[in-house]
Amino acid sequence: MEIKDNTFARQFETMTPEGLIAIEYSFQEKKIFLTKINTPDTFENEALIDALLKNIMEIIIERKFKLMPIHPRVVKFIKKNPEYKELLPPGIRM
């Protein structure tokens, strides 16, 4: 899966047969806030969103950021994948 970091639009993007999937983010200090997931109207592939989020977590680890999951779907992903809880800043619990 190819993920493009569109810094101008502040979103991670990937193309699927159904269309563009984008996860919007914002920065504050060394924290990245995942704020919104944009999918095509007919998109229902939750496994693809999980795979996209796993790839984004690897990017966050590589860049040494802390993660602030704002979107409920991202919070659900972190709860299902406790290995990524280390990305949360001190004091943030899921």
Secondary structure, DSSP 8 states (H G I E B T S, - for coil): ---EEETTTTEEEEEETTEEEEEEEEEETTEEEEEEEE--TT---HHHHHHHHHHHHHHHHHHT-EEEE-SHHHHHHHHH-GGGGGGS-TT---
